[in-house]
Amino acid sequence: MNGQILSAYYSKSGEFMAVSQNISSVQLPGNLKKSLKKFLTNSWITNLFEVTNFNETSLYVTLETADTKLVLRSDNGGKWIVFQRIEK
């Protein structure tokens, strides 16, 4: 698909579960790009990917500082929520 690498996920019985792909921050919808800026104080994006299953698309972004790793999730273009916080 236009040079993009997609990863497909299946259950042990072979049933399709989801597809994921890395994306760039410029591909984020405007509302998510804008709201992400408040989390970017003294941090940087280390990972950003999209997961799509039958009826839902979720975006995950990992933000890091020297001491913390923060993973945010947005479901179907909704606001960012804290998915995981890890102290290094």
C-alpha positions as CSV (number, residue, x, y, z in Angstrom):
1,M,0.0,0.0,0.0
2,N,2.0,2.9,-1.3
3,G,5.3,1.7,0.3
4,Q,3.7,1.5,3.8
5,I,4.5,-1.5,6.0
6,L,1.4,-3.0,7.6
7,S,1.4,-5.6,10.3
8,A,-1.6,-7.9,10.6
9,Y,-2.6,-9.7,13.8
10,Y,-4.5,-13.0,14.0
11,S,-5.8,-15.1,16.9
12,K,-4.4,-18.5,17.5
13,S,-7.3,-20.0,15.5
14,G,-6.4,-17.8,12.5
15,E,-9.2,-15.2,12.9
16,F,-8.2,-11.7,11.9
17,M,-7.8,-9.3,14.8
18,A,-6.3,-6.0,13.6
19,V,-3.8,-4.2,11.4
20,S,-1.2,-1.7,12.6
21,Q,1.1,0.7,10.9
22,N,3.5,3.4,12.0
23,I,2.5,6.9,11.1
24,S,4.1,10.4,11.2
25,S,2.8,13.2,13.5
26,V,1.9,15.2,10.3
27,Q,-0.7,12.5,9.5
28,L,-2.6,13.1,12.8
29,P,-6.0,14.8,12.6
30,G,-5.8,18.5,13.5
31,N,-7.6,18.1,16.8
32,L,-5.2,15.4,18.0
33,K,-2.2,17.3,16.8
34,K,-3.3,20.4,18.7
35,S,-4.1,18.5,21.9
36,L,-0.9,16.5,21.8
37,K,1.1,19.7,22.1
38,K,0.2,20.1,25.8
39,F,1.9,16.7,26.5
40,L,5.0,17.6,24.6
41,T,6.5,20.0,27.2
42,N,10.1,18.8,27.7
43,S,9.3,15.4,25.9
44,W,9.7,14.0,22.5
45,I,7.7,11.5,20.4
46,T,9.5,8.1,20.1
47,N,6.7,6.0,18.6
48,L,3.4,6.7,16.8
49,F,1.2,4.1,15.3
50,E,-2.4,3.3,14.3
51,V,-4.3,0.1,15.0
52,T,-7.4,-0.7,13.0
53,N,-9.8,-3.6,13.7
54,F,-13.3,-4.1,12.4
55,N,-15.0,-1.0,13.7
56,E,-12.4,1.1,15.5
57,T,-9.2,2.9,14.8
58,S,-6.9,3.7,17.7
59,L,-3.8,5.8,17.7
60,Y,-1.0,5.3,20.2
61,V,1.8,7.8,20.8
62,T,4.8,7.3,23.1
63,L,6.3,10.4,24.6
64,E,9.6,10.3,26.5
65,T,11.6,12.5,28.9
66,A,14.8,11.6,30.6
67,D,12.8,10.0,33.5
68,T,9.4,9.0,32.1
69,K,7.8,7.2,29.2
70,L,4.1,8.1,28.6
71,V,1.9,6.2,26.2
72,L,-1.3,8.0,25.1
73,R,-4.2,6.5,23.2
74,S,-7.0,8.0,21.1
75,D,-10.0,5.9,20.0
76,N,-11.7,6.9,16.8
77,G,-10.3,10.4,16.8
78,G,-11.4,11.2,20.3
79,K,-9.2,12.9,22.9
80,W,-5.9,11.5,24.1
81,I,-6.0,9.4,27.3
82,V,-3.1,8.1,29.3
83,F,-2.7,4.4,28.4
84,Q,0.5,3.7,30.3
85,R,3.1,5.6,32.3
86,I,6.5,4.1,33.0
87,E,9.2,5.6,35.2
88,K,12.6,4.8,33.8
